[in-house]
Amino acid sequence: MSTFTRDNTELAVDVPGAGQQHRAEAGGMTIALERWNAGLDTAEWFADLPGGACQEPHWGYCLKGRVTMRYADGGTEEITAGQAYYIRPGHNAHLVEDTEFVEFTLADRTPGINTVELESAGQR
């Protein structure tokens, strides 16, 4: 069995003012421990991806906060603390509150948060 904490995973994304993502890969999945700040909108990060949105599907659990997912097809969904979720491909996140997630994504290199370089917004 493998377990994951911020102490034993890679700090993969650390963008001042936006937040952090620690991650590891196991069992064909990317396991991410995420903390994002209120006000973050990922549209700029994913502007160069197909549809201007993250193309990865994500499964997870929201530990704290509230986020609105905006889909390229015009749909929206809100995720709040205490909810398990599935986020379909073609999304951008708008963080309404400081938010923490435990998130799982297929480790297949689909264009999205786990594959883009965030050079213009900070570091990866």
C-alpha positions as CSV (number, residue, x, y, z in Angstrom):
1,M,0.0,0.0,0.0
2,S,1.2,3.5,-0.8
3,T,0.2,6.6,1.1
4,F,0.7,10.2,0.1
5,T,1.2,13.4,2.1
6,R,2.7,16.8,1.3
7,D,5.9,15.6,2.9
8,N,6.4,12.6,0.6
9,T,5.1,14.0,-2.8
10,E,6.7,16.3,-5.3
11,L,5.8,20.0,-5.1
12,A,4.8,20.1,-8.8
13,V,3.1,23.5,-9.0
14,D,3.9,26.5,-6.7
15,V,2.5,29.7,-8.1
16,P,2.8,32.7,-5.7
17,G,-0.7,34.1,-5.0
18,A,-2.5,31.2,-6.7
19,G,-1.6,28.1,-4.7
20,Q,0.2,24.7,-4.8
21,Q,-0.1,21.2,-6.0
22,H,1.8,18.3,-4.6
23,R,1.6,15.1,-6.6
24,A,2.7,11.6,-7.1
25,E,2.0,8.8,-9.6
26,A,0.8,5.3,-8.6
27,G,-1.4,2.7,-10.2
28,G,-1.7,4.6,-13.4
29,M,-3.1,7.6,-11.6
30,T,-1.8,11.0,-10.6
31,I,-2.6,11.7,-7.0
32,A,-2.7,15.4,-6.2
33,L,-2.9,17.3,-2.9
34,E,-4.0,20.8,-3.8
35,R,-4.4,24.2,-2.1
36,W,-5.7,27.0,-4.3
37,N,-6.4,30.6,-3.3
38,A,-9.7,32.5,-3.7
39,G,-9.8,34.5,-6.9
40,L,-7.7,32.1,-9.0
41,D,-9.2,31.5,-12.5
42,T,-7.4,28.9,-14.6
43,A,-8.6,30.2,-18.0
44,E,-5.2,32.0,-18.6
45,W,-3.3,28.9,-17.7
46,F,-5.2,26.7,-20.2
47,A,-5.7,29.3,-23.0
48,D,-3.4,27.4,-25.4
49,L,-5.1,24.0,-24.8
50,P,-7.9,22.6,-27.0
51,G,-11.0,24.7,-26.3
52,G,-9.0,26.9,-23.9
53,A,-9.7,24.5,-21.1
54,C,-8.2,21.6,-19.1
55,Q,-8.8,18.4,-21.0
56,E,-8.1,16.0,-18.1
57,P,-11.0,14.3,-16.3
58,H,-10.6,14.5,-12.5
59,W,-12.1,12.6,-9.6
60,G,-11.6,13.9,-6.0
61,Y,-12.8,15.2,-2.7
62,C,-13.1,18.8,-1.6
63,L,-11.7,19.2,1.9
64,K,-12.3,23.0,2.2
65,G,-13.7,25.9,0.3
66,R,-15.8,26.4,-2.9
67,V,-15.0,26.4,-6.6
68,T,-17.0,26.9,-9.7
69,M,-16.2,24.8,-12.7
70,R,-16.9,26.5,-16.0
71,Y,-17.1,24.2,-19.0
72,A,-16.2,25.0,-22.6
73,D,-19.8,24.1,-23.6
74,G,-21.2,26.8,-21.3
75,G,-22.2,24.6,-18.4
76,T,-21.1,25.3,-14.8
77,E,-20.9,23.2,-11.6
78,E,-20.1,24.2,-8.1
79,I,-18.0,22.0,-5.8
80,T,-18.0,22.7,-2.0
81,A,-16.3,21.3,1.1
82,G,-17.4,17.8,1.9
83,Q,-18.3,16.8,-1.7
84,A,-16.7,14.0,-3.8
85,Y,-16.6,15.0,-7.4
86,Y,-16.0,14.2,-11.0
87,I,-14.9,17.0,-13.3
88,R,-15.3,16.3,-17.0
89,P,-12.8,17.4,-19.7
90,G,-13.1,20.9,-21.1
91,H,-13.1,22.9,-17.8
92,N,-11.6,25.9,-16.1
93,A,-11.8,26.5,-12.4
94,H,-12.8,29.7,-10.6
95,L,-11.9,29.6,-6.9
96,V,-14.7,31.3,-5.0
97,E,-13.0,30.6,-1.6
98,D,-9.6,29.3,-0.5
99,T,-9.9,25.6,-1.4
100,E,-8.2,22.3,-0.7
101,F,-8.6,19.1,-2.8
102,V,-7.5,15.5,-2.9
103,E,-7.7,14.7,-6.6
104,F,-7.1,11.7,-8.9
105,T,-6.4,11.9,-12.6
106,L,-5.4,9.4,-15.2
107,A,-1.6,9.6,-15.7
108,D,-1.9,9.5,-19.5
109,R,-0.5,12.9,-20.4
110,T,-3.9,14.4,-21.5
111,P,-3.4,18.2,-21.7
112,G,-4.2,19.9,-18.4
113,I,-3.0,20.9,-15.0
114,N,-0.7,17.8,-14.8
115,T,1.0,18.5,-18.1
116,V,1.1,22.2,-18.9
117,E,4.1,24.4,-18.0
118,L,3.0,27.3,-15.9
119,E,6.1,29.4,-16.6
120,S,4.1,32.6,-17.3
121,A,2.1,32.3,-14.1
122,G,4.9,31.0,-11.8
123,Q,6.8,27.8,-11.6
124,R,6.2,24.2,-12.0
